[in-house]
Amino acid sequence: MGDGSLWTARSAWTDALRSLIQEYTGSNRRAGKDRTYAAHNRPYREILAESVFSDVEEHTIPVERPWTPQTVIGYLYSTSFASRPLFGDRLEEFEERALALLTEHADVGVLIEHASFDVLLARRP
């Protein structure tokens, strides 16, 4: 089961936030301090279908998550692509700019993320 992340979410505010993060950490998605994220190029459904669990069902459950600018910042710091160490001595500058950007995009203090949980159920035939 997975729901993506704010890195993969597509909206005006998430796109602007991702661009700001990349301004500080580089254009590639980070996976910690000294690594970049390397996604596989095949859907999980296909990978599972090639295993002994080849009977695969896929379900998508749409969700709408409200965020505040402060909760977005807290979430970012818990990820490998925007953790505090990645910003080094520019952390305070990043946080100020990110809060300003998010506040500008927030409607009455709230940012809405439209996401979906993708659930794969796999069984042996």
Helices and strands as residue ranges (DSSP letters): H 12-25, H 44-49, E 55-67, H 69-77, G 84-90, H 91-105, E 111-123
